[in-house]
Amino acid sequence: MSNIDKEHEIQTPSRRKAGKKITINIAFTQYEIIQKISQSLGWRVKSIDDDEDDSDLIWTDCSVQPEKLCKMKPYQKINHFPNMHEIARKNFLAKNLNKLRKLFPDDFSFYPKTFLYPSELSSLKLYNTSKKFYIVKPEASCQGKGIFLTKSLEGFVENERYVIQEYITNPLLIDKLKFDMRIYVLIAGCDPLKVFLHKEGLGRFATEPYSPPNSKNFHNTCMHLTNYAINKNSENFIFNSDPKNDNVGHKRSLTATMSKIQELGFDIEKIWKDISAIIVKTLCTIQPSLAHVYKACQPDDPYNGMCFEVLGFDIILDETGKPWLLEVNHSPSFNIDSPLDYKIKFQVLQQALVLLNLNPDNKREYDDRKKKQILFRTLSHNKQQEKDNKISDFKNAQLKRATWENSHIGDFTMIFPSSNPIFDNYLRASQQIWVESTGGRILNKDQRPVSQEGTSKALSSMKKNLQYSTKKNDLTVFQRLYKIKKVKIEPGPVPPCVQLDEAFKTQYFKSQTPYSFIELVIPKKIEERSRYRSFPKKRISNNHQHFEEMLKEKKFGERLAMLGGGKNTQPYETPLQICSVITDEGLFSDPQRAKFFKQLLFKKLF
């Protein structure tokens, strides 16, 4: 084992108990550093090309399709999000940023003016002037392949698609060299969004002294491009052979690069704050898309942690110290070409994996949770209670996760959720754009506040509100639904069948009859449609008018008196008996009209 390996072996966290090892599948990655980090953490390494693999962690160099995520178990993790190409591909990044720039032109001015060829060629010609230079990139290229500078907007290859970006002609220089910074960002969740920024990264330098572009030097890629894949082939490139001396060569640590910038008189804290804002704003543009696909594939994941991603943000500074976003890499290179590479990338990846809290007991916890859900569905049949249980599981999982992250954050800094409320506006605008462009809708809103201050308050309140709500009494629910009210009538108790609403106390029977306590309120104007389509609105109104006149007739009163007279008189009759009086054939010659009044009375009584 080399000295570097021994150094990192000492710094690794304590190993798990024997017999309970985390398994990682590295069949889909070419980077040796992943295997070394896994071994240093005491994990069991596998290399199986099988869709049914049950490893705790799957590491792949390629993007992840939704079909792959759907087949995974909730206790598994994978190092990519479906739909991350929305910012990883240069053309999609430009589209998403341009949408938010139209709404927030001042806040989204952190990337050079960008156009898509050929779709936005006309807009580019209107914007173009004779003094501008452009950097042209194939829309899906990487490692600097196919990139060139141009001043003319003609002569492009037909049937090719490019991203044409205004060239920054006044970059900040260190040792007379142009440079950019590779910033490592961990996306630990998408719904809600959770972002961590690592303090260490890489400073990548060009190999020839910089001078503004002109007709003689704009073809010199080693002067204008800072890509490592291009400059490492230059005879001027200096490799760093000592990881402790990380401020020399054409690839330096981010810490050493920032120190150089500070020596030039710039405020490092402000630059870090601006870079953090750029990262969060960029991720806000695709958060609705990430959350939609993730929830569609794994709707029952309370931890919001099956997917994670280590992104590489390429940032450049101009001569005023303003950071500019160049591109985002969803598969940044983890090759180890020098001891400095090994030191920085090992540190970033190891701390990212520790922060994820991979635990062999997650599988057992998942099985127990599924058994409880099945048992509850079998015995309860209460959908509201099941929904409350899911919310409680989510709060428990997020509380457990936040506790772990706070104690194992290492050199990462959580930059979102943030205390800055302006990011909430970007998220809402991005959600509205996503809804309008896709025709979808946001099904599951974030259960927690977006701001960091609100998150801490929510986590403290979660401990007090984790008890399930009690089941409502069936009688209470029944009374609420049917609005049953007890009416106190003298003499004697009222039978259940005559528990009528106060609106039914009669105004028609003023005489002392067994039905004097009942009021039939029949509106003269009916706006709602009858249940029977054969009844037009006119006829309904006529029936109501006839009904009121019929109740005032002497014949109807006599029938009631006959029903309640004699020694066997019952003081309280049932609604069915009342209905039989009203729907007597002697009162109604039309049986269809009698059917209507019977239905109307039953609707009023019940």
DRENROKOL-883488 format. One record per residue (C-alpha): residue number from 0; residue in one letter; x, y, z. Coordinates in Angstrom, 2 decimals. Each point is the difference from the previous one (the first is absolute). Example, Ala and Ser with C-alpha at 12.3 -4.5 7.8 and 13.67 -1.06 7.14 Angstrom:
 pos code    east   north      up
   0    A   12.30   -4.50    7.80
   1    S    1.37    3.44   -0.66
end
This chain:
 pos code    east   north      up
   0    M    0.00    0.00    0.00
   1    S    1.34    3.44   -0.93
   2    N    0.57    2.81    2.46
   3    I   -3.04    1.84   -1.34
   4    D   -2.19   -3.06    0.54
   5    K    1.29   -0.39    3.56
   6    E   -0.68    3.65    0.74
   7    H   -3.64   -0.26   -1.08
   8    E   -0.42   -3.37    1.66
   9    I    0.64    1.66    3.36
  10    Q   -2.52    2.77   -0.68
  11    T   -2.90   -2.27   -0.92
  12    P   -2.89   -0.42    2.47
  13    S   -0.34   -3.07    2.21
  14    R   -0.93   -3.19   -1.79
  15    R   -3.35   -1.75    0.38
  16    K   -0.46   -3.16    2.01
  17    A    1.19   -3.20   -1.62
  18    G   -2.69   -1.87   -1.90
  19    K   -1.97    3.15   -0.85
  20    K    1.86    1.56   -2.90
  21    I   -1.30    2.44   -2.53
  22    T    0.30   -1.24   -3.57
  23    I    0.86    2.19   -2.98
  24    N   -0.27   -1.01   -3.65
  25    I    2.80    1.52   -2.14
  26    A   -0.73   -1.92   -3.20
  27    F   -1.02    3.20   -1.80
  28    T    2.94    2.27    0.89
  29    Q    3.55    0.27   -1.29
  30    Y    1.43    2.01    2.89
  31    E    2.29   -1.93    2.34
  32    I   -0.40    2.60    2.73
  33    I   -3.56   -1.18    0.66
  34    Q    1.25   -3.47    0.91
  35    K    2.76    1.42    2.23
  36    I   -2.43    2.22    1.88
  37    S   -2.42   -2.90    0.47
  38    Q    2.73   -2.21    1.40
  39    S    1.16    2.75    2.37
  40    L   -3.57    0.24    1.36
  41    G   -0.14   -3.75    0.55
  42    W   -2.59   -0.67   -2.70
  43    R   -0.35   -3.15   -2.06
  44    V    0.72    0.66   -3.69
  45    K   -1.94   -1.82   -2.73
  46    S    0.11    0.16   -3.78
  47    I   -3.27   -1.46   -1.31
  48    D   -1.78    1.09   -3.16
  49    D   -3.50   -0.97    1.11
  50    D   -3.20    2.05    0.21
  51    E   -1.12   -2.06    3.01
  52    D    3.11    0.88    2.00
  53    D   -0.86    0.87    3.62
  54    S    3.20    1.89    0.88
  55    D   -0.36    2.89    2.43
  56    L    1.78    2.36   -2.42
  57    I    0.29   -0.07   -3.79
  58    W    2.68    2.24   -1.51
  59    T   -0.21    0.71   -3.71
  60    D    1.76    2.39   -2.37
  61    C   -3.05    0.29   -2.28
  62    S   -3.27    1.80    0.51
  63    V   -2.85   -1.88    1.70
  64    Q   -3.27   -0.63   -1.81
  65    P   -3.35    0.09    1.86
  66    E   -0.50   -3.69   -0.77
  67    K    3.12   -0.82    2.03
  68    L   -1.17    2.02    2.98
  69    C   -3.44   -1.65   -0.09
  70    K    1.55   -3.46    0.40
  71    M    2.13    0.97    3.01
  72    K   -1.01   -0.72    3.60
  73    P   -0.51    3.00    2.33
  74    Y    3.03   -0.98    2.11
  75    Q    2.35    0.21   -3.02
  76    K    1.86    3.08   -1.26
  77    I    1.39    1.02   -3.38
  78    N    2.33    2.88   -0.85
  79    H   -2.12    1.76   -2.65
  80    F   -3.42    1.62   -0.34
  81    P   -2.17   -0.65   -3.05
  82    N   -0.38    3.23   -2.01
  83    M    3.25    1.54    1.26
  84    H    0.91    0.47   -3.67
  85    E   -2.28    3.07    0.16
  86    I    3.03    1.94    1.27
  87    A    2.84   -2.40   -0.93
  88    R   -0.52    0.43   -3.75
  89    K    1.09    3.42   -1.19
  90    N   -3.10    0.66   -2.12
  91    F   -2.46   -0.97    2.77
  92    L    1.93    2.07    2.53
  93    A   -0.28    3.04   -2.27
  94    K   -3.74   -0.55   -0.54
  95    N   -0.80   -0.33    3.71
  96    L    2.12    2.96    1.04
  97    N   -1.42    2.19   -2.76
  98    K   -3.56   -0.70    1.21
  99    L    0.78    1.32    3.47
 100    R    2.06    2.88   -1.39
 101    K   -3.12    1.34   -1.72
 102    L   -1.75    0.20    3.39
 103    F    3.03    1.05    2.09
 104    P    2.42    1.75   -2.40
 105    D    2.20    1.45    2.73
 106    D    0.17   -3.11    2.20
 107    F    0.77   -2.37   -2.89
 108    S    2.81    1.99   -1.60
 109    F    2.66   -2.37    1.37
 110    Y    0.64   -1.81   -3.32
 111    P    1.10    1.43   -3.35
 112    K   -2.61    0.83   -2.59
 113    T   -0.78   -3.35   -1.66
 114    F   -1.77   -0.95   -3.24
 115    L   -0.91   -3.31   -1.62
 116    Y    0.93   -0.65   -3.60
 117    P   -1.89   -0.16   -2.33
 118    S   -3.28    0.66    1.86
 119    E    1.08    3.39    1.44
 120    L    2.26    1.18   -2.81
 121    S   -2.23    2.96   -0.85
 122    S    0.09    1.25    3.62
 123    L    3.76   -0.44    0.03
 124    K    0.43    2.12   -3.12
 125    L   -2.01    2.81    1.59
 126    Y    2.19   -0.16    3.11
 127    N    3.30   -0.31   -1.88
 128    T    2.43    2.87   -0.48
 129    S    3.36    0.15   -1.74
 130    K    1.87    0.14    3.34
 131    K   -1.40   -3.20    1.50
 132    F    1.70   -3.41    0.06
 133    Y   -1.90   -3.22    0.56
 134    I    0.94   -3.42    1.29
 135    V   -1.78   -2.78   -1.87
 136    K   -0.67   -3.36    1.67
 137    P   -1.72   -3.13   -1.33
 138    E   -3.16   -0.38    2.07
 139    A    0.96   -3.41    1.44
 140    S    3.80    0.12    0.07
 141    C    2.39   -0.42    2.95
 142    Q    3.70    0.41    0.84
 143    G    0.30    2.94   -2.40
 144    K   -0.73   -2.05   -3.12
 145    G   -1.13    2.04   -3.00
 146    I    0.25    3.38    1.78
 147    F    1.31    2.99   -1.95
 148    L   -0.07    3.81   -0.01
 149    T   -1.53    2.03   -2.80
 150    K   -0.97    3.52   -0.93
 151    S   -1.98   -0.85   -3.10
 152    L   -3.48   -1.52    0.21
 153    E    0.35   -1.84   -3.28
 154    G    1.70   -3.14   -1.17
 155    F   -1.46   -2.43    2.56
 156    V   -0.35   -3.65   -0.96
 157    E   -3.44   -0.76   -1.35
 158    N   -2.31   -2.28    2.00
 159    E    2.10    0.63    3.14
 160    R   -1.30    1.53    3.20
 161    Y    2.14    2.37    2.05
 162    V   -0.16    2.10    3.12
 163    I    1.41    3.44   -0.83
 164    Q    1.08    1.97    3.05
 165    E    1.40    3.49    0.30
 166    Y    3.70   -0.25    0.84
 167    I    1.22    1.65    3.21
 168    T    2.93    2.07   -1.25
 169    N    1.06    1.39    3.40
 170    P    0.61   -3.02    2.25
 171    L    1.84    0.24    3.30
 172    L    3.61   -1.19   -0.42
 173    I    2.36   -1.74    2.42
 174    D    3.63   -0.04   -1.06
 175    K   -1.20    1.49   -3.32
 176    L   -2.00   -3.18   -0.66
 177    K   -3.71   -0.41   -0.54
 178    F   -1.62   -2.49    2.39
 179    D   -3.35   -1.43    1.10
 180    M   -1.15   -1.84    3.14
 181    R   -1.55   -3.45    0.26
 182    I   -2.50    0.21    2.89
 183    Y   -1.32   -3.28    1.43
 184    V   -3.67    0.01    1.04
 185    L   -1.97   -2.84    1.61
 186    I   -3.71   -0.20   -0.84
 187    A   -1.36   -2.15    2.84
 188    G   -3.73    0.34   -0.72
 189    C   -2.41    1.52   -2.51
 190    D   -3.37    0.13    1.79
 191    P    0.73    2.07    2.02
 192    L    3.22    1.20   -1.61
 193    K    3.11   -0.52    2.14
 194    V    3.39    1.32   -1.18
 195    F    3.47   -0.17    1.58
 196    L    3.10    1.88   -1.17
 197    H    3.49   -1.39    0.67
 198    K    2.72    2.45    0.94
 199    E    2.62   -1.82   -2.08
 200    G    0.26   -0.29   -3.76
 201    L    2.39    0.66   -2.85
 202    G    1.46    3.08   -1.68
 203    R    0.74   -0.74   -3.66
 204    F    2.38    2.27   -1.87
 205    A    0.76    0.63   -3.66
 206    T    3.57   -0.74   -1.05
 207    E    0.75    3.18   -1.98
 208    P   -0.13    3.63    1.19
 209    Y   -3.32    1.65   -0.78
 210    S   -0.60    2.90   -2.32
 211    P   -3.38    1.26   -1.30
 212    P   -1.21   -1.88   -3.07
 213    N    0.85    1.36   -3.43
 214    S    0.28   -1.28   -3.54
 215    K    3.45   -1.49    0.74
 216    N   -0.45   -1.85    3.29
 217    F   -3.67   -1.04    0.25
 218    H    0.92   -3.43   -1.41
 219    N    2.39   -0.63    2.91
 220    T   -2.02   -2.34    2.21
 221    C    2.72   -0.29    2.69
 222    M   -0.34    3.74    0.60
 223    H   -3.78    0.42    0.00
 224    L   -1.21   -3.38    1.30
 225    T    0.70   -1.27    3.49
 226    N   -1.19   -3.60   -0.49
 227    Y    2.42   -2.48    1.54
 228    A   -0.53   -2.48   -2.85
 229    I    1.34    2.62   -2.46
 230    N    2.85    1.55    2.01
 231    K    1.50   -3.23    1.36
 232    N    1.30   -0.76   -3.50
 233    S    1.89    3.28   -0.15
 234    E    3.78   -0.04    0.43
 235    N   -0.38    2.83    2.54
 236    F   -2.28   -1.94    2.33
 237    I    1.42   -0.51    3.52
 238    F   -1.33   -2.92    2.05
 239    N   -0.24    0.30    3.75
 240    S    2.04   -2.77    1.61
 241    D   -0.41    1.04    3.67
 242    P   -3.56    0.13    1.39
 243    K    1.14    2.15    2.92
 244    N    1.43    2.61   -2.38
 245    D   -3.27    0.64   -1.82
 246    N    0.62    3.57   -1.23
 247    V    2.31   -0.80   -2.92
 248    G   -0.57   -1.44   -3.45
 249    H   -2.89    0.34   -2.40
 250    K   -2.40   -1.94    2.21
 251    R   -0.24    1.28    3.57
 252    S   -2.29   -0.49    2.96
 253    L   -2.96    2.34    0.36
 254    T    1.28    1.10    3.40
 255    A    3.34    1.08   -1.47
 256    T   -1.75    1.72   -2.91
 257    M   -2.25    1.96    2.35
 258    S    3.03    1.06    2.02
 259    K    1.57    1.41   -3.16
 260    I   -3.23    1.88   -0.78
 261    Q   -0.02    1.44    3.50
 262    E    3.56    1.21   -0.46
 263    L   -1.22    1.96   -3.02
 264    G   -2.30    1.97    2.33
 265    F   -3.36   -1.72   -0.53
 266    D   -2.54   -0.91    2.70
 267    I    0.01   -3.80    0.19
 268    E   -3.12   -0.23    2.17
 269    K   -2.01    2.04   -2.51
 270    I    1.24   -2.16   -2.88
 271    W   -1.02   -3.19    1.87
 272    K   -3.40    1.52    0.72
 273    D   -0.49    0.92   -3.67
 274    I    1.07   -3.49   -1.13
 275    S   -2.45   -1.61    2.44
 276    A   -2.80    2.17   -1.37
 277    I    0.90   -0.97   -3.59
 278    I   -0.18   -3.69    0.89
 279    V   -3.37    0.27    1.74
 280    K   -1.54    2.14   -2.75
 281    T    1.14   -2.48   -2.64
 282    L   -1.48   -2.95    1.88
 283    C   -3.27    1.84    0.60
 284    T   -0.61   -0.01   -3.75
 285    I   -0.27   -3.81   -0.11
 286    Q   -1.30   -0.85    3.49
 287    P   -3.65   -0.54   -1.15
 288    S    1.15   -2.36   -2.75
 289    L    2.26   -1.99    2.35
 290    A   -2.69   -0.25    2.67
 291    H   -2.70   -1.07   -2.46
 292    V    2.00   -2.90   -1.43
 293    Y    1.30   -1.05    3.41
 294    K   -3.48   -0.08    1.58
 295    A   -1.41   -1.83   -3.00
 296    C    2.65   -2.73    0.36
 297    Q    0.18   -0.21    3.81
 298    P   -3.12    1.55    1.59
 299    D    0.47   -1.68    3.40
 300    D    3.56    1.04    0.88
 301    P   -0.22    1.95    3.29
 302    Y    3.75    0.76    0.06
 303    N    0.10    1.77   -3.40
 304    G    3.43   -1.55   -0.41
 305    M    0.05   -2.84   -2.52
 306    C    1.77    2.22   -2.52
 307    F    2.98    2.26    0.55
 308    E    2.45    1.67   -2.32
 309    V    3.44    1.61    0.16
 310    L   -0.04    2.77   -2.60
 311    G    2.93    2.00   -1.32
 312    F   -0.79    3.71   -0.49
 313    D    2.54    1.86   -2.16
 314    I    0.33    3.62    1.15
 315    I    2.19    2.76   -1.41
 316    L    0.70    3.46    1.47
 317    D    0.32    3.21   -1.98
 318    E    2.43    2.78    0.86
 319    T   -2.54    1.56    2.40
 320    G   -0.29   -3.24    2.01
 321    K   -3.50   -0.86   -1.24
 322    P   -0.56   -3.78   -0.41
 323    W   -1.49   -1.30   -3.27
 324    L   -1.48   -3.45   -0.58
 325    L    1.50   -1.80   -3.00
 326    E   -1.58   -3.46    0.19
 327    V   -1.15   -2.81    2.30
 328    N    1.41   -3.56   -0.10
 329    H   -2.20   -2.81    1.29
 330    S    2.89   -2.49   -0.39
 331    P    3.14    1.97    0.94
 332    S    3.20   -1.89   -0.60
 333    F    1.27   -1.97    3.01
 334    N    3.17   -1.19   -1.70
 335    I    3.15    0.12    2.13
 336    D    2.78    1.52   -2.13
 337    S    1.94    1.51    2.90
 338    P    0.28   -0.23    3.80
 339    L   -1.94    3.28    0.23
 340    D   -2.86   -1.55   -1.97
 341    Y   -0.09   -2.96    2.35
 342    K    0.05    2.15    3.13
 343    I   -2.82    2.34   -1.02
 344    K   -2.30   -2.49   -1.72
 345    F    0.44   -2.58    2.74
 346    Q   -0.95    2.59    2.61
 347    V   -3.08    1.24   -1.91
 348    L   -1.40   -3.44   -0.86
 349    Q    0.70   -1.61    3.36
 350    Q   -1.70    2.79    1.96
 351    A   -2.94   -0.05   -2.43
 352    L   -0.53   -3.75    0.55
 353    V    0.26    0.36    3.77
 354    L   -2.55    2.84   -0.07
 355    L   -2.52   -2.30   -1.74
 356    N   -0.21   -2.24    3.11
 357    L    0.06   -3.33   -1.80
 358    N   -1.06   -2.58    2.57
 359    P   -0.49   -3.77   -0.38
 360    D   -3.02    0.25    2.32
 361    N   -1.90    2.08   -2.57
 362    K   -1.27   -3.17   -1.67
 363    R   -1.42   -1.35    3.26
 364    E   -1.57    3.38    0.76
 365    Y   -1.63    0.01   -3.44
 366    D   -1.44   -3.51    0.50
 367    D   -1.45    0.96    3.40
 368    R   -1.58    3.13   -1.42
 369    K   -1.68   -1.93   -2.81
 370    K   -1.39   -2.60    2.45
 371    K   -1.52    2.75    2.15
 372    Q   -1.60    1.63   -3.04
 373    I   -1.55   -3.30   -1.15
 374    L   -1.29   -0.75    3.51
 375    F   -1.52    3.46    0.34
 376    R   -1.75   -0.22   -3.38
 377    T   -1.42   -3.39    0.93
 378    L   -1.40    1.01    3.39
 379    S   -0.84    3.68   -0.31
 380    H   -1.21    0.93   -3.51
 381    N    0.55    3.64    0.97
 382    K    1.57    1.94   -2.87
 383    Q    0.45    3.18    2.02
 384    Q    1.81   -1.88    2.73
 385    E    2.23   -1.63   -2.62
 386    K    0.82    3.44   -1.41
 387    D    0.84    1.27    3.49
 388    N    2.27   -3.00    0.52
 389    K    1.95    0.83   -3.16
 390    I    0.48    3.59    1.13
 391    S    1.20   -1.22    3.37
 392    D    2.43   -2.45   -1.65
 393    F    1.33    2.84   -2.14
 394    K    0.57    2.23    3.04
 395    N    1.71   -2.81    1.92
 396    A    2.26   -0.80   -2.95
 397    Q    0.94    3.64   -0.61
 398    L    0.72    0.55    3.68
 399    K    2.24   -3.05    0.08
 400    R    1.75    1.07   -3.19
 401    A    0.56    3.60    1.14
 402    T    1.50   -1.23    3.28
 403    W    2.50   -2.16   -1.86
 404    E    0.94    2.71   -2.49
 405    N    0.63    2.59    2.70
 406    S    2.52   -2.30    1.71
 407    H    1.71   -1.36   -3.16
 408    I    0.06    3.01   -2.32
 409    G    3.83    0.11   -0.20
 410    D    1.28    2.66   -2.41
 411    F   -3.40    0.40   -1.63
 412    T   -2.24    3.00    0.58
 413    M   -3.76   -0.19   -0.50
 414    I   -0.92    2.85   -2.35
 415    F   -3.62   -1.02   -0.52
 416    P   -2.42    0.15    1.78
 417    S    1.22    3.55    0.57
 418    S   -0.86    2.93    2.22
 419    N   -0.40    2.17   -3.11
 420    P   -3.74    0.12   -0.86
 421    I    0.68    1.18   -3.57
 422    F    0.67   -3.60   -1.02
 423    D   -3.64   -0.81    0.77
 424    N   -1.02    2.36   -2.81
 425    Y    2.29   -1.78   -2.45
 426    L   -1.45   -3.37    0.96
 427    R   -3.59    1.19   -0.39
 428    A    0.78    1.58   -3.37
 429    S    1.73   -3.18   -1.16
 430    Q   -2.98   -2.10    1.10
 431    Q   -2.38    2.27   -1.91
 432    I    2.15   -0.24   -3.12
 433    W    0.12   -3.78    0.32
 434    V   -3.79   -0.23    0.41
 435    E   -0.64    2.21   -3.03
 436    S    2.51   -1.80   -2.21
 437    T   -0.99   -3.57    0.91
 438    G   -3.65    0.30    0.97
 439    G    0.76   -1.76    3.27
 440    R   -0.66    0.99    3.57
 441    I    1.92   -0.09    3.26
 442    L   -1.50   -2.96    1.86
 443    N    2.01   -0.02    3.21
 444    K    0.99    3.31    1.48
 445    D    2.99    0.31    2.25
 446    Q   -1.00   -0.87    3.56
 447    R    2.80    2.09    1.48
 448    P    0.88    3.71   -0.24
 449    V    2.48    0.93   -2.72
 450    S    2.11    2.36    2.12
 451    Q    2.70   -1.36    2.26
 452    E   -1.38    1.89    3.01
 453    G   -3.43   -1.48   -0.61
 454    T    1.56   -3.44   -0.38
 455    S    1.56    0.12    3.46
 456    K   -3.32    1.07    1.53
 457    A   -1.83   -2.75   -1.87
 458    L    2.45   -2.66    1.16
 459    S   -0.47    1.05    3.63
 460    S   -3.79   -0.08   -0.35
 461    M    0.09   -3.43   -1.67
 462    K    1.04   -1.56    3.30
 463    K   -3.19    1.26    1.63
 464    N   -2.44   -0.90   -2.80
 465    L    0.88   -3.56   -0.94
 466    Q   -3.06   -1.65    1.64
 467    Y   -2.69   -1.21   -2.36
 468    S   -3.32    1.79    0.13
 469    T   -2.76   -1.91    1.81
 470    K   -2.76   -1.62   -1.96
 471    K   -3.26    1.97   -0.02
 472    N   -3.08   -1.51    1.59
 473    D   -2.38   -1.54   -2.53
 474    L   -3.03    1.70    1.61
 475    T    1.65    3.42   -0.27
 476    V    0.77   -0.56   -3.67
 477    F   -3.56   -1.20   -0.64
 478    Q   -1.52    3.03    1.70
 479    R    2.29    2.35   -1.91
 480    L   -0.81   -1.54   -3.36
 481    Y   -3.77   -0.22    0.40
 482    K   -0.44    3.02    2.31
 483    I   -2.38   -1.81    2.34
 484    K   -1.38    2.26    2.74
 485    K   -2.16   -1.06    2.92
 486    V   -3.16    2.07    0.41
 487    K   -1.46    0.14    3.52
 488    I   -3.76   -0.41   -0.27
 489    E   -2.47   -0.12    2.85
 490    P   -1.56   -2.27    1.06
 491    G    2.19   -3.10   -0.22
 492    P    3.23   -0.79   -1.86
 493    V    0.29    0.30   -3.74
 494    P    0.45   -3.30   -1.88
 495    P    3.22   -0.25   -2.09
 496    C   -1.95    0.03   -3.24
 497    V   -1.43    3.43    0.86
 498    Q    3.34    1.65    0.86
 499    L   -0.59    2.82   -2.44
 500    D    1.96    3.13   -0.69
 501    E   -1.39    3.28    1.30
 502    A   -0.65    1.04   -3.59
 503    F   -2.89   -2.51   -0.15
 504    K   -2.14    1.48    2.76
 505    T   -3.26    0.60   -1.72
 506    Q   -1.50    3.40   -0.66
 507    Y   -3.12   -1.42   -1.64
 508    F   -1.61   -1.93    2.85
 509    K   -0.93    2.54    2.66
 510    S   -2.68   -2.21    1.57
 511    Q    0.76   -2.48    2.81
 512    T    0.72   -3.10   -2.05
 513    P    2.58   -2.76    0.48
 514    Y    2.05    1.72   -2.72
 515    S   -0.04    3.54    1.28
 516    F    3.71   -0.10    0.86
 517    I    0.98   -0.77   -3.61
 518    E    0.78    2.84   -2.40
 519    L    0.18   -0.71   -3.70
 520    V    2.04    2.74   -1.68
 521    I   -0.42   -0.22   -3.75
 522    P    1.77    2.66   -2.07
 523    K   -2.03    1.67   -2.67
 524    K    2.93    0.28   -2.40
 525    I    2.04   -3.10   -0.73
 526    E    3.34    0.60   -1.74
 527    E    1.37   -3.52    0.18
 528    R   -0.89   -2.54   -2.63
 529    S   -2.45   -2.75    0.86
 530    R    1.19   -3.57    0.28
 531    Y   -2.64   -1.01   -2.53
 532    R    0.90    1.27   -3.43
 533    S   -3.62   -0.27   -1.11
 534    F   -0.88    2.93    2.33
 535    P    0.73    3.34   -1.61
 536    K    0.65    3.06    2.19
 537    K   -3.44    1.49   -0.66
 538    R   -1.79   -3.08    1.18
 539    I    2.06   -0.17    3.16
 540    S   -0.93    3.54    0.91
 541    N   -3.69   -0.73   -0.72
 542    N    0.16   -3.11    2.18
 543    H    1.37    2.05    2.87
 544    Q   -2.74    2.56   -0.38
 545    H   -2.65   -2.74   -0.11
 546    F    1.59   -1.65    3.04
 547    E   -0.31    3.14    2.10
 548    E   -3.62    0.49   -1.03
 549    M   -0.81   -3.64    0.74
 550    L    1.38    0.24    3.54
 551    K   -2.47    2.84    0.76
 552    E   -3.04   -2.01   -1.16
 553    K   -2.54   -1.18    2.54
 554    K    0.06   -3.57   -1.34
 555    F    3.66   -0.43    0.88
 556    G   -0.54    1.25    3.54
 557    E   -2.90   -2.40    0.49
 558    R    2.13   -2.99   -0.98
 559    L    2.60    1.01    2.56
 560    A   -2.68    0.38    2.69
 561    M   -1.39   -3.45   -0.83
 562    L    3.43   -1.53    0.25
 563    G    0.66    1.57    3.41
 564    G   -3.49   -0.26    1.55
 565    G   -1.48   -2.50    2.53
 566    K    1.27   -1.66    3.15
 567    N    2.89   -1.77   -1.79
 568    T    1.47    3.24   -1.22
 569    Q    3.80   -0.02   -0.24
 570    P    1.40    3.50    0.64
 571    Y    3.00   -0.49   -2.28
 572    E   -0.37   -1.60   -3.43
 573    T    2.80   -1.14   -2.29
 574    P    1.05    1.88   -3.15
 575    L   -1.22   -3.01   -1.99
 576    Q   -3.52    0.53    1.34
 577    I    0.22    3.68   -0.86
 578    C    1.08   -0.97   -3.49
 579    S   -2.95   -2.39   -0.37
 580    V   -2.38    2.84    0.87
 581    I    1.53    2.41   -2.49
 582    T    0.27   -2.51   -2.83
 583    D   -3.53   -1.28    0.29
 584    E   -1.59   -0.75   -3.36
 585    G   -2.97    2.13    0.93
 586    L    2.18    3.05    0.21
 587    F    2.01   -0.67   -3.12
 588    S   -1.54   -1.07   -3.25
 589    D    3.38   -0.19   -1.71
 590    P    2.14   -2.90    1.36
 591    Q    3.14    1.55   -1.45
 592    R   -0.65    3.16    2.00
 593    A   -0.52   -2.09    3.14
 594    K    3.36   -1.67   -0.63
 595    F    1.63    3.41   -0.24
 596    F   -1.43    1.21    3.33
 597    K    0.98   -3.21    1.72
 598    Q    3.57    0.35   -1.22
 599    L    0.04    3.68    1.02
 600    L   -1.23   -0.77    3.52
 601    F    2.52   -2.80    0.52
 602    K    2.78    2.29   -1.14
 603    K   -1.08    2.61    2.58
 604    L   -0.39   -2.47    2.85
 605    F    3.21   -1.96   -0.49
end
